[in-house]
């Protein structure tokens, strides 16, 4: 099942079910570092163990949140929580 939601990422997220895939493509580039940290913390709260997060090619968690690791995939990459 797929569920799409529109929400304000800069405020505390509502109670969400755990997800296998989270897509934040071309989202973080519009926010300052502290807001990016807040959003990534919220993302970790909803990702299932082994879940993956997609971000835009110009986005990274490097120097923002060390709880994620970048995993190369084809010509791109995705992020997973570190074990």
Protein Blocks (a to p, Z undefined) as FASTA:
>chain_A
ZZdddddfkbccddddddfbdcfehklmmpcfklmmmmmmmmmmmpcghiacdddfkbcf
ehkbmkbccddehjbccddddZZ
